[in-house]
């Protein structure tokens, strides 16, 4: 696909045909496994994409912040899970209570203190907020040990909150060779945590897991729903991990070759694109081979990023792109790239169809 003539660079492109194919495929996978699908909308932050996910069968959306929840509730999403251990201020409590008038709202908790604070700040509205206890399944970020789930649940119930179940994020799956192990740890942790709640007398049916690298590995024997996010777009990390193919990449950054010079003796051929860290994001895991990939030139690598420059090392032996040529760049971490722009260009077959606002951009609180 060529970059449409109506798009100036740098710009974020969304290939509508690939996007819809990704959405449909994940919905079918979840259905075949008997799992509810609750996509994480922090990846796209776009109501039009959320609507397509829900139309394909998603049970609701996952978000990271109250601000994101407000945007999607205003767009008509009726079931939202804030997958974060919220620590409420009085102002946030008012916003969360107001949300419950528009949608079914569930939030994460991972401590007795956080649960008590949530209930106390919400007051009478606490009865309208469900909670899932966050479990650490090996990522070692937030979350409690599976055996501690009941202690947090008891605190939440004592604060007037509805305990709906447990959730985990197998984020350590984002590394070479890790998805299978992380998926097994996820299933083990969810099962043990559910047992902890059951032993304490809680009927908490939700067991929520799943990241994009583990989505195909999550099993209904332990989980009841999964929350992948990146799958809608794909990115260079998923490509290098083998969790998606280049044909699954729905989001790219259109960029123009602005500089090209003969290499110094012994140096690789290089050229410069007009897309730097301020549109691609600067995320690069230690195992990644570069700061991103070129969709149509998979052997090339982004060797360096400045704010408005991407330095591409060209492998040869074919001719390098000429100055003025427009290319499609695959960001390493697509969630960052989307949050750096106000809108995305929606394309199909090389034609510009629409522009969608990134409505939840910057809604970080």
C-alpha positions, 0 to 999 in steps of 0.5 A: 500500500502506498501512502495516500497523496492526501496525507502529509508526513509524518502522520499515523496511518490506520489500514482499515482492512487490516484493523477489521481483520484483526478485530474479527480474528481476536473476537473469534478466538475468544469465542472459540475458547469460551472467553469473554473479550475485553480489549484494552483501549489504552492502545488505540484511545479511539471511540470508532475503534472501540465501537468496532470491537464491541460490534464484533462481540467484545463484552466491554472495554478495559482502560487504564485511567478514569479519564479514559473511562470518561471518554469511552463512557461518553461515547456510549460504552456501557461496561468498563474495567479500570485495570489499575489499583486506584488511589482516590482523591476526593476529586477522582472519587466524584468523577468515578461516582459520576461514571457509574451513572453512565456505565457499569464500572469495575476497578482494580485493587491490590491492597487492603489500604487501597480498597478501604480508601476506594470505599471511603472516598466513594461513600454511598456510590461504593455499592455501584463499583465492582472490584477485581483483585489484582494478582502478580503472576510473574510480571512483578509490577502491581498485584498481590500473591494469589494466596493473598487475594482473599485478604484484599477481597475482605477489605474491599467487601468491608468497604462496601465494594462488590468483589467481582473476581481477580485479574492479572497482567502477564506483562513479562510475556513481552520478551523472546521465549516468554509467552508460553511460560507467562501464559502458564504462570497466568493460568496458575496464578488465576486458579490459585487466587480464585481458590483463595476467594472461594475458600473465604466464601466469595462468589467472584466469577471473573478471572481476567487475564491475557496480553497480546503475546499470550492471547492465543495461549490463554485457556478457559480452564483458568480464565473467564476473559482476556484483555489484549490491546496491541492486537488491533494494530500490531507493532514492531515488538509483536513482529519481532516476538513472532506474535504477528506477521507483517500482514497483521500490522494495521498502524504505521507512521508515514514518513518521508526520506529527507536526507541521504548521503554516501556512507563513510568508508566501512560504514553502512548505508544510511538515510534519514526520515522525518519521523522521530521520537515525537511521533514514533515513541522512543521505547526500545526493549534491550532485545529489540533490533532497532527503534522500529521497522519499515513495513515494506523493507523488513531487513532495514532497521532504525538505528537511531532516533532524535526528536524529529529524525529516524536514522535508517541503516540500509542492508543492501544490496538493492537501491536505497529509497530516494530523497522524497520517497514516502515509507511506512514505519512500524513503531516498536510500541504502538500505544506510545505512538498513538498517544503522540498524535491528535488524529489518525488517517484511516486508509484503505487500498491506498486511499484516504477514507477518514480521520479519527480523533484520538479522543482519550489522548492525554487522559492520564488521570 
